Structure formats: C-alpha cells, structure tokens
C-alpha cells in the first residue's frame, strides 16, 4: 500500500471525571511512509495522551484512527494487540529492559511473541539491528551492565525487531545527557534516511524536533501549528 501509515481524524478525548474539559480537541493529521515527525508542546498539552491513542493502547476517544489504512477505532482488543506487536515499535523515556535476560534476548522478545519467524531467524535479525546501532558487542551483556545510553539503543533495536511500519517514541531522549541524546537522534535520522523507517516522536526538546522532517505543535489539547523543519 502507498497510503499513509497513520491517519488521525477529528480525535477528541475527555476524562470521565472532567467531561467538561477536553484533553484533546479535533486532532487531525496524517503521517506518510518514511516521515520523521515530532510532536512538541508544554507538559500537560496532551501530546502523551495523543500518543497512547495513536498507539491503540487507549481506546476511549472520539473520532477515528487508521493504521496502514485499517480502521482501529472500535476494533477488539485482540486485533489491537496484534497491530501493536506487528506494526508499531515503541521507544519510551525509560528503556523497560528485563534484567533477567541478556541484551540479545531482550531484543528478540517481541519477535518471539509475534511468532512470525523461527527463533534462529529472530536471533539473526536481532544481531543485525544491534550491529546497525553499533552495540553488537553488548549482545551477551545483562542490562544492569549497560550505561543509560546503551540501554536506550537496545530499546531501539527491540522496537525494530518486527520491522514495524512506524516507531512511536514518548520522550526517548528525556532521560539522557546531551551526548547520548545526539546519538539517539542520529540513529533516528539514519533509520528515516537509510531505511525509510517512519517515526512519530513526542519530545520537549526543540533541538531534537528541528532535526525531524515535520513538527506538530500542540497547546491545550489542540494542534496549533504544523511545519516542515529545516531538515528537509
């Protein structure tokens, strides 16, 4: 398919105990294949709430959400879980690695869960991404032996293991120093430019956003501005 990877149509959100206050209002946009999109806004503007709706983890909203041309709104939880595992890779502020498993096994876990390839193939795919991210030498290490920046790179490799249509990130550099933030940004740019990976990243960092292809600015639960950045 050549249509958009993700499409939001008039998304709205209210919390049950505050129905008179909209958290999100009339959010509409599309994300094309290979786009590197960032969402900017002050704390409390609704950007993380929007991300959880777009990732199908929050189903209590108004409007419509389409991923890869398929309407997600109203779908049963089982189908939503399949879409998340097969088509969406997640990178959060905190890495959420499992300390009882090696780096290699942590990266393999979503692939084993998807059960689309043999374990040997999944291991080869995991090693490929660890190599691309220049952390192949960490494959046998345990998470508690890694630095914060290394852990985040492992989390990115894990997000890539199932060849997702889109990677969604919630402040993926928010817990990193400047050096490691730049490393993660360079990884994302490379994934977009060299691998055609679609990325949708919530960030509070204007320097990060300026290196993405499009910036969506939010305020009080609404999109107030969209612009192509200087990168393109």
Secondary structure, 3 states (H helix, E strand, C coil): CCCCCEEEEEEEEECHHHCCCEEEEEEEEEECCCCEEEEECCCCCCHHHHHHHHCCCCCCCEEEEEECCEECCCCCHHHHHHHHHHHEEEEECCCCCCCCCEHHHHHHHHHHHHCCCCHHHHHHHHHHHHHHCCCHHHCCCEHHHCCHHHHHHHHHHHHHCCCCCEEEEECCCCCCCHHHHHHHHHHHHHHHHHHCCEEEEECCCHHHHHCCCEEEEEECCEEEEEEECCCC
